[in-house]
Amino acid sequence: VQLQASGGGLVQAGGSLRLSCAASGRTFSSYAMGWFRQAPGKEREFVAAISGSGGNTAYAHSVKGRFTIFRDSAKNTVYLQMSGLKPEDTAVYYCKASSSAYEYWGQGTLVTVSS
């Protein structure tokens, strides 16, 4: 599985962005998908995840109520809709595909939130 993340950019505090992660391969629904982020000088942290069927989601406390993860199986793509962005959301955002045996990471997309 190859993952291509996109959609990052510069946004003012309070604004919105939608990140996309396109996956190659025909077994997209077999993988749970997640978004993680890494701010400068900090460790990578979990942001959100969605099950293979899309029926279950999970969020970090810091983004709950502001971010929404969803997937489009027809497009082999998972999205992270971010609203109410804060300067502390500034980070490189990575998507990850996970199965019981494997995990794959995308290359990351930079989100910068100005105050």
N, C-alpha and C positions, 0 to 999 in steps of 0.2 A: 504494500500500500504506500503510495506517495501522497503527501499532503501539501497543498499550496495555500498558504494563508494570505489574505489581502484585506484592504479596507482601512488600514491605519492611517493616521494623519494628525494634523494639528487642529485642536478644537478649543474653544473657550469654555471655561467652567460653566456648568449648567447645560451644555450642548449635548448632542447625540452623535453616535457613530454606529455603523453596523460592520462588524468583521465577518468575513467569509473564510471558510476552509473547504476547498475542493479536494475530494479524494479520488484517486484512480482506482481501478479495479471494479469487479462486479459483485463483491461481497460486502458492500458498504453497510448493509443492515446487520451484519454480523458483529460489528464493532460498536462498542460504546464510544462516544466522542466527548472530549473535554477541552476546556480552555484553561490555560495557566498563564501567569504573567511573572515577569521578573523586572523589578525596578532597579535602577543603578545602585550598586553596593548592597543589594539584598538578595536573598535566596528566591528561587522560583516558588511561586505559591499557586495553589488551586483557586480557580475562579468559578467554574461551572462545569457541569457534566450532564449528559443526556444518554439514556439507554439506547440500545440498538433499534428498538421499536419506536422510540420517541415518547414512550408512555411515562417515563420517569425522569425527573430532573433533580439536580441538586445544585446548591449555590453556596459560595462562601458568605459568611455573615456580612462582610463588608460591602457586598454588592447586591444582596437580596433586596428585591423591590425596585432596583434600578436597572439591572441587567436581565435579559431573557435569552436563553439558549433554545434553539430549535433546529430541526433538520429537515431537509427536503431530499427524500430518497431518490426521486426521479432525477435530481441534479447531482446526486452524490455529494451534497454540500451540507455543512453545518454552519450555523450563523450564531453570532453573539450580538444581540441588539443592546447597545449601551446608551442609557439616558441619564440625565442628572449627573453628568461627569464632573469629577472633582480633580484637583491637581494631584492628589494622592493616587489617582488611577493611572497616572503616567507610568508607562512600562512597555517593554516588548511583550506582546501577547503571542502565545504559542498554542497551536491546537495539537491534540493527541488522539490517536485511535488506539483502542485497547480491546483485546480479546482475552480469552482464558490463557492463551499461549504467547501472544505477541503484543508489542506496543510500538507505535510509530509516532514520530514527532514531525511537525512542520517546521519551516524555517523561521517563523516569527514575523510579526508586523508591529511597527512602532506606533504607539498611541501617546501623544503629548497633549496634556490638558493645561492650558494657561489660565492663570488666576486673573 
